[in-house]
Amino acid sequence: MNNIENKTGAQYLSFMLDGKIFAFDVLKTREVLSYTRITEIPCTPDYVAGVLNLRGSVVTVMDFRRKFNMGETLITPDSAIIIVEANYEDEMVVVGALVDAVKGVLRFDSSGIEPPPKVGMKLSAELINGIGRMDDEFVVILNVDRVFSEDDINLARENVEVPDYTAGESMGDDPAGQAVAAV
């Protein structure tokens, strides 16, 4: 990407939740995985799907439909886990977001992104970087550093240190857990 492109626009990884389009800044996105088996962690909020083994690292996965009160998650062949890097107190924490489907990478000029509306939003305005327009649809651009609460980040940091307690098998060995795309 050249300097002119850097000044005129940014890229966002778009994904679907409950029929609506959302996006993360592509620079905060590590990779996209097909849905894989997730090990549940007891005594966590209901939107914490659990943890998965990502090349030897334990990654906490949040179910975004549940986190945003969008109903029950139905796992389909399109279901995906987006691995993102969230900054919290000058520390980078790797977290997974379970979504209905990944759409692809979009580019918006800075003039093509509006600030979030002050009223009428289900999500807190501080979780949203802006609203992009794609043809006749709107794309809600989420702020990766704020969409995960302090409790979410602390849980993710704690789970990184959890030993592999499964007997004789590693979490996420399911062949469906192969990487779909590195972003």
C-alpha positions as CSV (number, residue, x, y, z in Angstrom):
1,M,0.0,0.0,0.0
2,N,1.5,3.4,-0.9
3,N,1.3,6.6,1.1
4,I,-1.5,8.1,-0.9
5,E,-3.7,5.1,-0.1
6,N,-2.8,5.4,3.6
7,K,-4.0,9.0,3.7
8,T,-7.2,8.4,1.8
9,G,-8.6,5.3,3.3
10,A,-8.3,2.3,5.5
11,Q,-9.1,-1.4,5.2
12,Y,-11.6,-3.2,7.4
13,L,-12.4,-6.9,7.7
14,S,-16.2,-7.2,7.4
15,F,-18.4,-9.9,9.1
16,M,-22.0,-10.7,9.6
17,L,-24.0,-10.8,12.9
18,D,-27.7,-11.4,12.8
19,G,-27.9,-10.2,9.2
20,K,-26.1,-7.0,9.8
21,I,-22.6,-6.0,8.6
22,F,-19.9,-5.1,11.1
23,A,-16.1,-4.6,10.7
24,F,-12.8,-4.5,12.5
25,D,-9.8,-2.5,11.4
26,V,-7.7,-5.0,9.3
27,L,-4.6,-3.8,11.2
28,K,-6.0,-5.2,14.4
29,T,-6.9,-8.5,12.8
30,R,-4.5,-11.4,13.0
31,E,-6.3,-14.1,11.2
32,V,-9.7,-15.8,10.4
33,L,-10.4,-19.4,11.3
34,S,-13.2,-21.7,10.3
35,Y,-15.3,-22.6,13.3
36,T,-13.5,-25.2,15.4
37,R,-14.3,-27.0,18.7
38,I,-14.1,-24.6,21.6
39,T,-13.5,-25.8,25.1
40,E,-16.0,-24.2,27.5
41,I,-14.7,-22.5,30.7
42,P,-17.0,-22.8,33.7
43,C,-18.1,-19.8,35.7
44,T,-17.7,-17.3,32.8
45,P,-20.2,-14.9,31.3
46,D,-22.6,-16.6,28.9
47,Y,-21.1,-14.7,25.9
48,V,-17.7,-16.3,26.6
49,A,-17.7,-19.3,24.2
50,G,-14.5,-20.7,25.8
51,V,-10.9,-21.2,24.7
52,L,-9.2,-22.7,21.7
53,N,-5.6,-23.8,21.0
54,L,-4.0,-21.6,18.4
55,R,-0.7,-23.1,17.6
56,G,0.1,-23.8,21.2
57,S,-1.4,-20.6,22.7
58,V,-4.7,-20.5,24.5
59,V,-7.0,-17.9,23.1
60,T,-10.3,-16.9,24.7
61,V,-13.2,-16.7,22.2
62,M,-16.2,-14.4,22.7
63,D,-19.5,-15.1,21.1
64,F,-20.4,-11.8,19.6
65,R,-24.1,-12.6,19.0
66,R,-24.5,-13.2,22.7
67,K,-22.2,-10.4,23.7
68,F,-24.4,-7.9,21.8
69,N,-27.7,-9.5,22.8
70,M,-28.5,-10.7,19.3
71,G,-29.9,-14.1,20.3
72,E,-28.6,-17.6,20.2
73,T,-25.7,-18.5,17.9
74,L,-26.3,-21.2,15.3
75,I,-23.1,-22.8,14.1
76,T,-23.2,-23.1,10.3
77,P,-20.5,-23.8,7.7
78,D,-20.0,-20.0,7.4
79,S,-19.4,-19.5,11.2
80,A,-15.9,-18.1,11.8
81,I,-13.6,-17.0,14.5
82,I,-11.7,-13.7,14.0
83,I,-8.5,-13.5,16.0
84,V,-7.8,-9.9,16.9
85,E,-5.2,-8.0,18.9
86,A,-6.8,-5.6,21.5
87,N,-4.7,-3.0,23.3
88,Y,-5.3,-2.7,27.0
89,E,-3.2,-0.7,29.4
90,D,-0.3,-0.7,27.0
91,E,-0.5,-4.5,26.6
92,M,-1.6,-6.4,23.5
93,V,-4.1,-9.2,24.2
94,V,-5.1,-11.8,21.6
95,V,-8.8,-12.5,21.7
96,G,-11.2,-14.4,19.3
97,A,-14.6,-13.2,18.1
98,L,-17.1,-15.9,17.1
99,V,-19.2,-14.4,14.2
100,D,-21.9,-15.7,11.8
101,A,-19.7,-15.3,8.7
102,V,-16.8,-13.3,7.4
103,K,-17.6,-11.2,4.3
104,G,-14.2,-9.8,3.2
105,V,-12.0,-6.8,3.3
106,L,-13.6,-3.4,2.6
107,R,-11.9,0.0,2.0
108,F,-13.4,3.2,3.2
109,D,-12.1,6.7,2.6
110,S,-12.1,8.8,5.7
111,S,-14.9,10.9,4.2
112,G,-16.9,7.6,3.8
113,I,-17.1,7.0,7.5
114,E,-19.6,8.9,9.7
115,P,-19.4,9.1,13.5
116,P,-21.8,6.8,15.3
117,P,-25.3,8.3,16.0
118,K,-25.7,9.6,19.6
119,V,-29.1,8.0,20.0
120,G,-30.9,4.8,18.8
121,M,-27.9,2.5,18.9
122,K,-28.1,-0.9,20.7
123,L,-24.3,-0.7,21.1
124,S,-22.6,1.9,23.2
125,A,-21.2,4.7,20.9
126,E,-17.7,4.2,22.5
127,L,-17.6,0.7,21.1
128,I,-18.0,2.0,17.5
129,N,-15.3,3.8,15.5
130,G,-17.8,4.9,12.9
131,I,-20.5,3.9,10.3
132,G,-19.3,3.2,6.8
133,R,-21.6,3.1,3.8
134,M,-21.4,0.3,1.3
135,D,-23.8,0.8,-1.6
136,D,-27.2,0.9,0.2
137,E,-26.0,-0.8,3.4
138,F,-24.3,0.5,6.5
139,V,-21.2,-1.1,8.1
140,V,-20.7,-0.7,11.8
141,I,-17.0,-0.3,12.4
142,L,-16.2,-1.6,15.8
143,N,-13.3,-0.4,18.0
144,V,-11.3,-3.5,18.8
145,D,-9.7,-1.9,21.8
146,R,-13.0,-1.1,23.4
147,V,-15.4,-3.8,22.2
148,F,-13.9,-6.1,24.8
149,S,-14.6,-5.0,28.3
150,E,-11.9,-4.8,31.1
151,D,-13.4,-8.1,32.4
152,D,-13.1,-9.7,29.0
153,I,-9.5,-8.7,28.6
154,N,-8.6,-9.9,32.1
155,L,-10.3,-13.2,31.4
156,A,-8.4,-13.5,28.1
157,R,-5.1,-12.8,29.9
158,E,-5.9,-15.3,32.7
159,N,-6.7,-18.0,30.1
160,V,-3.4,-17.6,28.4
161,E,-1.8,-19.1,31.5
162,V,-4.2,-22.0,31.8
163,P,-2.4,-25.3,31.3
164,D,-3.7,-27.8,28.8
165,Y,-5.9,-29.8,31.1
166,T,-7.4,-32.1,28.5
167,A,-6.3,-35.7,28.8
168,G,-4.2,-36.8,25.8
169,E,-5.6,-34.4,23.3
170,S,-5.0,-30.7,22.5
171,M,-7.8,-28.3,22.2
172,G,-8.8,-27.4,18.7
173,D,-7.4,-30.5,16.9
174,D,-10.6,-30.7,14.9
175,P,-9.7,-30.5,11.2
176,A,-12.4,-27.8,10.7
177,G,-10.1,-25.5,12.8
178,Q,-7.7,-25.0,9.9
179,A,-6.9,-21.4,9.1
180,V,-9.1,-19.9,6.4
181,A,-7.1,-16.8,5.8
182,A,-4.4,-14.8,7.3
183,V,-5.2,-11.1,7.2
